[in-house]
Amino acid sequence: MTERFDIILKDVTALLVNELSEHLTYHSVNHILYVFKKAEHIALNEKASQKNVFFVEIAALYPDLRFMNIREGHEAESCKITKLQLVDYNFLKEDIDVICEAIMVTKVPQNPTSHLGEIL
């Protein structure tokens, strides 16, 4: 999982660096990496399974991916990109659905329906 995660992190970070405006002060690469680290920390402290920690890490990278194109509803657009990309990384459909469910929880107001969503 670590090797696959490293590739995903590199690809998503490159996409964010290339597409997010550097004038954004909140939805920035630094914000996304901060959320990723905090979500990972919480998942580990909650003693989530290795698989669920991995899913939380992935989900934390993607919510703001489409923010540069669409402000309202960017989470749903980010899920569309997530689904396309994670298929390329050989994720199972049911795993992608779990990750996208966690991504959608980031939409305000938050209403988590799963433990992963609560962590994120």
HUZI-V725879 format. One record per run of one state. SS is the DSSP state (H for helix, E for strand, C for the rest). FROM is the first residue (numbers start at 1). TO is the last residue. Records with the same first field share a line. If there is no record, write none. Layout:
SS->FROM-TO + FROM-TO
//
This chain:
C->1-1 + 20-28 + 46-49 + 63-73 + 89-92 + 105-114 + 120-120
H->2-19 + 29-45 + 50-62 + 74-88 + 93-104 + 115-119
//
